[in-house]
Amino acid sequence: MSDIDLVIISDDVRGMDQLERRLLLKDFIEPRIEFFIYTTEEWNGEVTAWIRQLKREAVKLVDLMRAYGVSPG
């Protein structure tokens, strides 16, 4: 079974390093779920190999909800 990489795009984390960003979600940490938080600029800007891989494997949460018959609201 593979893990889940959850990517959050939020400009509210601008100026924070990755550790500060991860601490924002410390209450939600679960085994096998890894969070990555990027600003819009980081996600759409100069693409690293890691971001390129995340984008290649990405499924929008709203699309995943629909696939499982859950109304996105």
C-alpha positions in Angstrom: 0.0 0.0 0.0 1.4 3.4 -0.9 1.2 6.6 1.0 -0.8 9.7 0.2 1.0 12.9 -0.7 -1.3 15.8 -0.1 -0.3 19.0 -1.8 -1.8 22.2 -0.4 -1.5 25.5 -2.4 -1.9 28.5 -0.2 -0.4 32.0 -0.4 -0.9 32.3 3.3 2.4 30.5 3.9 4.5 33.0 1.9 7.7 33.7 3.9 7.5 30.5 5.9 10.1 27.8 5.5 9.0 24.2 5.0 9.3 23.3 8.7 7.1 26.2 9.7 4.6 25.1 7.1 4.6 21.5 8.3 4.1 22.6 11.9 0.8 24.3 10.8 -0.6 20.8 10.1 1.0 19.0 13.1 -2.5 18.1 14.5 -3.5 16.4 11.2 -0.4 14.2 10.8 -1.4 10.6 10.2 0.7 7.6 9.3 1.1 7.2 5.5 -0.1 10.8 4.8 2.5 13.4 3.9 1.7 17.1 3.5 3.4 19.5 1.1 2.5 23.2 1.2 3.4 25.6 -1.6 2.5 29.1 -2.6 0.9 29.6 -5.9 4.2 31.1 -7.2 6.2 28.1 -6.0 3.8 25.6 -7.6 3.5 27.5 -10.9 7.0 29.0 -11.0 10.4 27.3 -11.6 9.6 23.6 -11.4 11.8 21.3 -9.5 12.0 17.5 -10.2 9.9 16.9 -7.1 7.1 19.3 -8.1 7.1 17.9 -11.6 6.6 14.4 -10.1 3.8 15.6 -7.8 2.1 17.3 -10.7 2.4 14.2 -12.9 0.7 12.0 -10.2 -1.7 14.7 -8.9 -5.5 14.2 -8.7 -7.5 17.2 -7.6 -9.4 16.4 -4.4 -12.7 17.5 -5.9 -12.2 15.0 -8.8 -11.3 12.3 -6.3 -14.4 13.0 -4.3 -16.6 12.8 -7.4 -15.0 9.5 -8.4 -16.1 8.1 -5.0 -19.6 9.6 -5.2 -19.0 12.3 -2.6 -20.5 15.7 -3.3 -17.8 18.4 -3.1 -20.3 20.7 -1.6 
